[in-house]
Amino acid sequence: MEDVVKVESASIQYNQDRANIDSQVSTAKAYPRDIARSVTNAIFIATMDSETAAGCTYSVPRGGKPITGPSVNLARILVQTWGNLRAETKVVDITDKHIVSQATCWDIENNVAVKVEVRRSIMTKNGRMNDDMITVTGNAGNAIAYRNAVYNVLPKSVIEKVYKSAMGMITGDVSDETKLIKRRAEVVDKLKKAFGVTDEEILYAVGKAKMEYIMADEIVVLIGIGTAIKEGDTTVEMAFRASKKSEVSNVDKEAERISLMLSDCKTLEDIEKLEAQVKGSPDLFEKRKSELANA
């Protein structure tokens, strides 16, 4: 008898879910989205202020270089403005060593659906995380899964258009050196206060040898790193201090520093000026001179 009740209950639930889905599809067909208006609204929200725009990008270290892209915050904005779209995420499993987040995104109007799973470690060097940290890790996994699901459904051209508008706002007007210096100082100071990092660590994160080599593109990366840390995509240690954990010798570090400075030299005169200031690694200077001569 109990099994019969369970079957009947499941059947009723299925019919209710089916009726709900049919209703959503019918509504989506009756009121199709206005793509131009959806994009305009998304850009308006994403560029409402500099703080909102800054939250639309993230950067994480991959293979020694930062990978930058649109964040979960931008995904949420697009979901809100695109219309006829359903997206949700949740933790579906917690094992001894991992937490598994699952997100689904369904474009009801076009009948396109994507399901994404993200697995995050809940282990530290001291063992398994406590319950509070597991919850935090789960939230981070949910955000990443949500972002990936949404960006696999929405058109790439739409994502890029809104993203570029937000990026244009967060760099601000850097049309001359004075404005660039001011904006760079603002971003660097904010990172120092928020995460307790040094100039050297910030330079490492963007692969530059001096602060004056940080331009508009690097400013976007630094802002994205801040967003990624807040959202759980990366950590302060991974973004800014990974080099301190490596076993690279002091000689190799100095060679890497010189290589970074040489990469910013655009003329033979620039190289000669640097060579007069920095002693050592003559082979690196000759190699860069040869590259410019053959360019």
C-alpha positions as CSV (number, residue, x, y, z in Angstrom):
1,M,0.0,0.0,0.0
2,E,2.8,2.4,0.9
3,D,4.5,1.8,-2.5
4,V,1.2,2.6,-4.3
5,V,1.0,5.9,-2.4
6,K,4.5,6.8,-3.4
7,V,3.9,6.0,-7.0
8,E,0.7,8.1,-7.0
9,S,2.5,11.0,-5.3
10,A,5.3,10.9,-7.8
11,S,2.8,10.9,-10.6
12,I,1.0,13.9,-9.2
13,Q,4.3,15.8,-8.8
14,Y,5.3,14.9,-12.4
15,N,2.0,16.2,-13.8
16,Q,2.4,19.4,-11.8
17,D,5.9,19.9,-13.0
18,R,4.9,19.2,-16.6
19,A,2.0,21.7,-16.4
20,N,4.3,24.3,-15.0
21,I,6.9,23.8,-17.8
22,D,4.2,23.9,-20.4
23,S,2.9,27.2,-18.9
24,Q,6.4,28.8,-19.0
25,V,7.0,27.7,-22.6
26,S,3.6,29.1,-23.7
27,T,4.3,32.4,-22.0
28,A,7.7,32.6,-23.6
29,K,6.3,32.0,-27.0
30,A,3.5,34.6,-26.5
31,Y,6.0,37.2,-25.2
32,P,9.3,36.8,-27.0
33,R,12.3,38.7,-25.8
34,D,13.4,42.0,-27.4
35,I,17.1,41.3,-27.9
36,A,18.1,44.9,-28.5
37,R,16.3,46.1,-25.4
38,S,17.7,43.2,-23.3
39,V,21.3,44.1,-24.3
40,T,20.7,47.8,-23.7
41,N,19.3,47.1,-20.3
42,A,22.2,44.8,-19.4
43,I,24.7,47.5,-20.4
44,F,22.8,50.1,-18.4
45,I,22.9,48.0,-15.2
46,A,26.5,46.8,-15.7
47,T,27.8,50.4,-16.2
48,M,25.5,52.0,-13.6
49,D,28.6,52.8,-11.5
50,S,32.3,51.9,-11.3
51,E,31.8,49.4,-8.5
52,T,29.1,47.4,-10.4
53,A,31.3,47.5,-13.6
54,A,34.3,46.3,-11.6
55,G,32.3,43.3,-10.4
56,C,31.7,42.2,-14.0
57,T,35.2,40.8,-14.5
58,Y,37.4,38.3,-12.8
59,S,41.0,37.1,-13.2
60,V,42.6,33.9,-11.9
61,P,46.2,32.6,-12.3
62,R,46.7,29.8,-14.8
63,G,50.1,28.6,-15.8
64,G,51.8,31.7,-14.4
65,K,49.5,34.1,-16.3
66,P,46.2,35.6,-15.3
67,I,43.1,34.5,-17.2
68,T,40.5,37.2,-17.4
69,G,36.8,37.0,-18.2
70,P,33.2,37.9,-17.4
71,S,32.2,37.1,-13.8
72,V,29.2,35.6,-12.2
73,N,27.9,39.1,-11.3
74,L,27.7,39.8,-15.1
75,A,25.9,36.5,-15.6
76,R,23.3,37.5,-13.0
77,I,22.7,40.8,-14.8
78,L,22.3,39.1,-18.1
79,V,19.9,36.5,-16.7
80,Q,17.8,39.3,-15.2
81,T,17.6,41.3,-18.5
82,W,17.6,38.5,-21.2
83,G,14.1,37.3,-20.4
84,N,12.5,33.9,-20.8
85,L,15.5,32.4,-19.1
86,R,15.6,30.1,-16.0
87,A,18.8,29.5,-14.1
88,E,19.5,27.9,-10.7
89,T,22.3,26.3,-8.8
90,K,22.8,24.1,-5.7
91,V,25.2,21.8,-3.9
92,V,24.3,18.2,-4.9
93,D,27.0,16.2,-3.0
94,I,29.6,16.6,-0.2
95,T,32.2,13.8,-0.1
96,D,35.1,13.3,2.3
97,K,37.3,15.5,0.1
98,H,35.1,17.4,-2.3
99,I,31.9,19.4,-2.6
100,V,29.9,19.2,-5.9
101,S,27.9,22.1,-7.2
102,Q,25.4,21.8,-10.0
103,A,23.8,24.6,-12.1
104,T,21.3,24.5,-14.9
105,C,20.4,27.2,-17.3
106,W,17.3,26.9,-19.6
107,D,16.4,29.3,-22.4
108,I,12.7,28.6,-22.4
109,E,12.0,30.6,-25.6
110,N,14.6,28.7,-27.7
111,N,14.4,25.4,-25.8
112,V,18.2,25.3,-25.1
113,A,19.3,23.9,-21.7
114,V,22.7,23.3,-20.2
115,K,23.7,21.6,-16.9
116,V,27.1,22.1,-15.4
117,E,28.8,20.5,-12.4
118,V,31.8,22.0,-10.5
119,R,33.9,20.0,-8.0
120,R,35.8,22.0,-5.3
121,S,38.2,20.6,-2.8
122,I,37.3,20.9,0.9
123,M,40.8,19.7,2.1
124,T,43.5,21.9,3.6
125,K,47.0,21.1,4.7
126,N,45.5,20.6,8.1
127,G,42.8,18.3,7.0
128,R,39.1,18.6,6.1
129,M,37.5,22.1,6.4
130,N,35.1,22.9,9.2
131,D,31.4,23.3,8.4
132,D,31.5,27.0,8.0
133,M,34.3,26.9,5.4
134,I,32.6,24.0,3.6
135,T,29.5,26.3,3.3
136,V,31.7,29.1,1.9
137,T,33.4,26.7,-0.5
138,G,29.9,25.5,-1.6
139,N,28.8,29.0,-2.3
140,A,31.9,29.6,-4.4
141,G,31.3,26.4,-6.3
142,N,27.7,27.4,-6.9
143,A,28.7,30.8,-8.3
144,I,31.2,29.2,-10.7
145,A,28.7,26.6,-11.9
146,Y,26.0,29.2,-12.3
147,R,28.4,31.4,-14.4
148,N,29.5,28.5,-16.6
149,A,26.0,27.3,-17.2
150,V,24.7,30.8,-18.2
151,Y,27.6,31.5,-20.5
152,N,27.0,28.2,-22.3
153,V,23.5,29.3,-23.1
154,L,23.6,33.0,-23.9
155,P,25.0,34.1,-27.2
156,K,28.8,34.9,-27.0
157,S,28.3,38.2,-28.9
158,V,25.8,39.4,-26.3
159,I,28.1,38.5,-23.4
160,E,31.1,40.2,-25.1
161,K,29.2,43.4,-25.9
162,V,28.0,43.9,-22.4
163,Y,31.4,42.9,-20.9
164,K,33.4,45.3,-23.1
165,S,31.1,48.1,-22.1
166,A,31.7,47.4,-18.4
167,M,35.5,47.1,-19.0
168,G,35.5,50.5,-20.7
169,M,34.0,52.0,-17.6
170,I,36.3,50.4,-15.0
171,T,39.5,51.6,-16.6
172,G,37.9,55.1,-16.9
173,D,39.5,57.8,-18.9
174,V,43.2,56.9,-19.3
175,S,43.7,58.9,-22.5
176,D,46.8,60.6,-21.1
177,E,49.6,59.7,-18.7
178,T,48.3,61.7,-15.8
179,K,44.9,60.1,-15.8
180,L,46.5,56.6,-16.2
181,I,48.8,57.2,-13.2
182,K,45.8,58.3,-11.1
183,R,43.7,55.3,-12.0
184,R,46.5,52.9,-11.5
185,A,47.3,54.3,-8.1
186,E,43.6,54.0,-7.1
187,V,43.4,50.3,-8.1
188,V,46.8,49.4,-6.5
189,D,45.9,51.2,-3.2
190,K,42.6,49.4,-3.0
191,L,44.2,46.0,-3.4
192,K,46.7,46.8,-0.7
193,K,44.1,47.8,1.7
194,A,41.7,44.9,0.9
195,F,44.2,42.1,0.8
196,G,47.4,43.4,2.5
197,V,49.6,42.8,-0.6
198,T,52.8,44.6,-1.6
199,D,53.9,46.4,-4.7
200,E,56.1,43.4,-5.6
201,E,53.2,41.0,-5.2
202,I,51.0,43.1,-7.4
203,L,53.7,43.3,-10.1
204,Y,54.1,39.5,-10.0
205,A,50.3,39.1,-10.5
206,V,50.4,41.0,-13.8
207,G,53.8,40.0,-14.9
208,K,55.4,43.4,-14.9
209,A,58.7,44.6,-13.5
210,K,57.7,48.2,-12.6
211,M,54.5,50.0,-11.6
212,E,54.9,52.4,-14.6
213,Y,54.5,49.4,-16.9
214,I,51.0,48.7,-15.7
215,M,48.6,50.0,-18.4
216,A,44.9,49.8,-19.0
217,D,44.8,46.1,-19.7
218,E,46.7,45.3,-16.5
219,I,44.4,47.5,-14.5
220,V,41.5,45.4,-15.7
221,V,43.3,42.2,-14.7
222,L,44.0,43.6,-11.2
223,I,40.4,44.6,-10.7
224,G,39.4,41.1,-11.9
225,I,41.7,39.5,-9.4
226,G,40.0,41.4,-6.6
227,T,36.6,40.1,-7.8
228,A,37.9,36.6,-8.2
229,I,39.1,36.5,-4.6
230,K,35.8,37.8,-3.3
231,E,33.9,35.2,-5.3
232,G,36.1,32.3,-4.2
233,D,37.6,31.7,-7.7
234,T,41.1,32.2,-6.3
235,T,42.9,33.2,-3.1
236,V,45.3,36.0,-2.1
237,E,48.1,33.4,-1.9
238,M,47.4,31.9,-5.4
239,A,47.0,35.3,-7.1
240,F,49.8,37.3,-5.5
241,R,52.2,35.0,-3.6
242,A,52.5,31.8,-5.6
243,S,56.1,32.8,-6.6
244,K,57.1,32.8,-3.0
245,K,56.3,29.1,-2.8
246,S,58.4,28.1,-5.8
247,E,61.8,26.8,-5.6
248,V,63.3,29.2,-8.2
249,S,66.8,30.3,-7.4
250,N,67.6,34.0,-6.8
251,V,69.6,34.0,-10.0
252,D,66.6,32.7,-12.0
253,K,64.3,35.3,-10.3
254,E,66.7,38.1,-11.3
255,A,66.8,36.8,-14.9
256,E,63.0,36.7,-14.9
257,R,62.8,40.3,-13.6
258,I,65.2,41.5,-16.3
259,S,63.2,39.6,-19.0
260,L,60.0,41.3,-17.9
261,M,61.7,44.8,-18.2
262,L,63.2,43.9,-21.6
263,S,59.8,42.9,-22.9
264,D,58.6,46.4,-22.3
265,C,61.6,47.9,-24.3
266,K,60.3,48.8,-27.7
267,T,63.5,50.3,-29.2
268,L,67.2,49.7,-29.1
269,E,67.6,53.0,-27.2
270,D,65.3,51.6,-24.5
271,I,67.4,48.5,-24.2
272,E,70.6,50.5,-24.0
273,K,69.2,52.7,-21.2
274,L,68.1,49.6,-19.3
275,E,71.5,47.9,-19.8
276,A,73.2,50.9,-18.3
277,Q,71.0,50.6,-15.2
278,V,70.9,46.8,-14.7
279,K,74.1,44.7,-14.5
280,G,74.2,41.1,-15.5
281,S,72.5,38.7,-18.0
282,P,74.1,40.1,-21.1
283,D,72.7,37.3,-23.2
284,L,69.2,38.5,-22.4
285,F,70.0,42.0,-23.7
286,E,71.6,40.6,-26.9
287,K,68.6,38.4,-27.5
288,R,66.1,41.3,-27.1
289,K,68.3,43.4,-29.4
290,S,68.2,40.7,-32.0
291,E,64.5,40.3,-31.8
292,L,64.0,44.1,-32.4
293,A,66.5,44.1,-35.3
294,N,64.6,41.2,-37.0
295,A,61.2,42.5,-36.3
